[in-house]
Amino acid sequence: MSLQLDFIHHILSLQEAYRGTSPDRILLGKGSLSREERTALALQLTAESALRRKLPSWHTAGVFLPSSLTLEQCSSEEAARYKARFATPTDRLIDLTGGFGVDFWALTSVTGQGVYVERQADLVAAARANLPRLLPEAKLQLIHGESIPQLRELISTHQPTLIYLDPARREGEDTTRRVYAIEDCEPSLHTLLPELHALYRELSLPFPRLLVKLSPMLDVVHTLRSVIGVRELHVVSVRGEAKELLLLIDLAEATGEAKPEAVTFVAQDLHPTQPTPAFILPEALHYEESAQLRYAVSPRAYLFEPHAALMKTGLYHSIGAVYGLEALHPNSHLYTADTLPEAPFPGRAFAVEAVYPFASSQLKALGREIGAAQITCRNFPLRPEALRAKLRIKDSAEQTLFGTTASDGSHVLIRCRRI
């Protein structure tokens, strides 16, 4: 049975009344609540703490969650707010894959109006309950249906200047594969972009911008070689974990062949207490191809670890060239220098205190010397848990121990302190 708006409002009122009650008790209860009421109410109470962490503004507004999977798959509030930079107050926005509405909410908070299209009835019902609470002043049009079959009508009626799209992996694709291709997603950009280009030309409308959200499991270079008209690639990580690839596409340029070498790369890690600067590199793949990366014989005074978003770009030569750093090893992706770079480094920076050869016979004695440390392993034969067990040291935020491989192929341990 599809969700109805009255039922959603009823569950939200029950949530206030039952707050503090065990969800298991509600599910097993034999009171006046129906099975559907108990199931929906228990879900709201069970997910409340996760909702508060991931979408604090939505939790404060008292939104309805149609399923636990919805919360797992939607953007976090930090990632959604990042997308707001792509919108302007004069944009006419349309979201062709509305979903739970988190990204639509962030973009509409700038545009003040927007059209949301979603094929799943329960998500549309939740959006009709939630979005007016979150955007009480915005002009919203929420449509239940497939966006691609009605694309001509949507474009001619609303004449969007900004189109948002979140393609999903096609049903039937192997979801256990960590890396997959843009060809495995739907709606297909390969067919959508030419269709949109032709529609805008036929209707004599100014070409819009497209913002496309993709999984970080997609191969960056293959994606850029496959999609025409990309101007910018944004790689977004949240609290050190790569979460999204964002393509900013100019539909006016979405003809001919893809030009991946001309794309500007932006890598940004979002963290509420440890903000890092964005890494911005125009014509990034061209720069990466020509950049000369030097390798250090041994770690210098400072050690640098790029954040997850920067790592996902694969611009390993460019990182060294832009910040004047030397790499420790082609596969370690750690960098070193005698001085700090002039520009703040997009990642973690450490002052090196000692470098030890990795020798099993000396690990116990070394563990007694170190005492306690955080452990990070890059291009190293042991995982952090195994190295900690061999050293017999406790965890500590006071110092960090890197296990890695030096340029000569030897394994080393680097003791350092975070700057």
Secondary structure in CASP SS format (residue, H / E / C, confidence):
PFRMAT SS
TARGET T0000
AUTHOR 0000-0000-0000
METHOD secondary structure of the structure
MODEL  1
M C 1.00
S C 1.00
L C 1.00
Q C 1.00
L H 1.00
D H 1.00
F H 1.00
I H 1.00
H H 1.00
H H 1.00
I H 1.00
L H 1.00
S H 1.00
L H 1.00
Q H 1.00
E H 1.00
A H 1.00
Y H 1.00
R C 1.00
G C 1.00
T C 1.00
S C 1.00
P H 1.00
D H 1.00
R H 1.00
I H 1.00
L H 1.00
L H 1.00
G C 1.00
K C 1.00
G C 1.00
S C 1.00
L C 1.00
S C 1.00
R H 1.00
E H 1.00
E H 1.00
R H 1.00
T H 1.00
A H 1.00
L H 1.00
A H 1.00
L H 1.00
Q H 1.00
L H 1.00
T H 1.00
A C 1.00
E H 1.00
S H 1.00
A H 1.00
L H 1.00
R H 1.00
R H 1.00
K H 1.00
L C 1.00
P H 1.00
S H 1.00
W H 1.00
H H 1.00
T H 1.00
A H 1.00
G C 1.00
V C 1.00
F C 1.00
L C 1.00
P C 1.00
S C 1.00
S H 1.00
L H 1.00
T H 1.00
L H 1.00
E H 1.00
Q H 1.00
C C 1.00
S C 1.00
S C 1.00
E H 1.00
E H 1.00
A H 1.00
A H 1.00
R H 1.00
Y H 1.00
K H 1.00
A H 1.00
R H 1.00
F H 1.00
A C 1.00
T C 1.00
P C 1.00
T C 1.00
D C 1.00
R C 1.00
L E 1.00
I E 1.00
D E 1.00
L C 1.00
T C 1.00
G C 1.00
G C 1.00
F C 1.00
G C 1.00
V H 1.00
D H 1.00
F H 1.00
W H 1.00
A H 1.00
L H 1.00
T H 1.00
S H 1.00
V H 1.00
T H 1.00
G C 1.00
Q E 1.00
G E 1.00
V E 1.00
Y E 1.00
V E 1.00
E E 1.00
R C 1.00
Q C 1.00
A H 1.00
D H 1.00
L H 1.00
V H 1.00
A H 1.00
A H 1.00
A H 1.00
R H 1.00
A H 1.00
N H 1.00
L H 1.00
P H 1.00
R H 1.00
L H 1.00
L C 1.00
P C 1.00
E C 1.00
A C 1.00
K E 1.00
L E 1.00
Q E 1.00
L E 1.00
I E 1.00
H E 1.00
G C 1.00
E C 1.00
S C 1.00
I C 1.00
P C 1.00
Q C 1.00
L H 1.00
R H 1.00
E H 1.00
L H 1.00
I H 1.00
S H 1.00
T H 1.00
H H 1.00
Q C 1.00
P C 1.00
T C 1.00
L E 1.00
I E 1.00
Y E 1.00
L E 1.00
D C 1.00
P C 1.00
A E 1.00
R E 1.00
R C 1.00
E C 1.00
G C 1.00
E C 1.00
D C 1.00
T C 1.00
T C 1.00
R C 1.00
R C 1.00
V C 1.00
Y E 1.00
A C 1.00
I H 1.00
E H 1.00
D H 1.00
C E 1.00
E E 1.00
P C 1.00
S C 1.00
L H 1.00
H H 1.00
T H 1.00
L H 1.00
L H 1.00
P H 1.00
E H 1.00
L H 1.00
H H 1.00
A H 1.00
L H 1.00
Y H 1.00
R H 1.00
E H 1.00
L C 1.00
S C 1.00
L C 1.00
P C 1.00
F C 1.00
P C 1.00
R E 1.00
L E 1.00
L E 1.00
V E 1.00
K E 1.00
L E 1.00
S C 1.00
P C 1.00
M C 1.00
L E 1.00
D C 1.00
V H 1.00
V H 1.00
H H 1.00
T H 1.00
L H 1.00
R H 1.00
S H 1.00
V C 1.00
I C 1.00
G C 1.00
V E 1.00
R E 1.00
E E 1.00
L E 1.00
H E 1.00
V E 1.00
V E 1.00
S E 1.00
V E 1.00
R C 1.00
G C 1.00
E E 1.00
A E 1.00
K E 1.00
E E 1.00
L E 1.00
L E 1.00
L E 1.00
L E 1.00
I E 1.00
D E 1.00
L H 1.00
A H 1.00
E H 1.00
A C 1.00
T C 1.00
G C 1.00
E C 1.00
A C 1.00
K C 1.00
P H 1.00
E H 1.00
A H 1.00
V C 1.00
T E 1.00
F E 1.00
V E 1.00
A E 1.00
Q E 1.00
D E 1.00
L E 1.00
H C 1.00
P C 1.00
T C 1.00
Q C 1.00
P C 1.00
T C 1.00
P C 1.00
A C 1.00
F E 1.00
I E 1.00
L E 1.00
P C 1.00
E C 1.00
A H 1.00
L H 1.00
H H 1.00
Y H 1.00
E H 1.00
E H 1.00
S H 1.00
A C 1.00
Q C 1.00
L C 1.00
R C 1.00
Y E 1.00
A C 1.00
V C 1.00
S C 1.00
P C 1.00
R C 1.00
A C 1.00
Y E 1.00
L E 1.00
F E 1.00
E E 1.00
P E 1.00
H C 1.00
A H 1.00
A H 1.00
L H 1.00
M H 1.00
K H 1.00
T H 1.00
G C 1.00
L C 1.00
Y H 1.00
H H 1.00
S H 1.00
I H 1.00
G H 1.00
A H 1.00
V H 1.00
Y H 1.00
G C 1.00
L C 1.00
E E 1.00
A E 1.00
L C 1.00
H C 1.00
P C 1.00
N C 1.00
S C 1.00
H C 1.00
L C 1.00
Y E 1.00
T E 1.00
A E 1.00
D C 1.00
T C 1.00
L C 1.00
P C 1.00
E C 1.00
A C 1.00
P C 1.00
F C 1.00
P C 1.00
G E 1.00
R E 1.00
A E 1.00
F E 1.00
A E 1.00
V E 1.00
E E 1.00
A E 1.00
V E 1.00
Y E 1.00
P E 1.00
F C 1.00
A C 1.00
S H 1.00
S H 1.00
Q H 1.00
L H 1.00
K H 1.00
A H 1.00
L H 1.00
G H 1.00
R H 1.00
E H 1.00
I H 1.00
G C 1.00
A E 1.00
A C 1.00
Q E 1.00
I E 1.00
T E 1.00
C E 1.00
R C 1.00
N C 1.00
F C 1.00
P C 1.00
L C 1.00
R C 1.00
P H 1.00
E H 1.00
A H 1.00
L H 1.00
R H 1.00
A H 1.00
K H 1.00
L H 1.00
R C 1.00
I C 1.00
K E 1.00
D C 1.00
S C 1.00
A C 1.00
E C 1.00
Q C 1.00
T E 1.00
L E 1.00
F E 1.00
G E 1.00
T E 1.00
T E 1.00
A C 1.00
S C 1.00
D C 1.00
G C 1.00
S C 1.00
H E 1.00
V E 1.00
L E 1.00
I E 1.00
R E 1.00
C E 1.00
R E 1.00
R E 1.00
I C 1.00
END
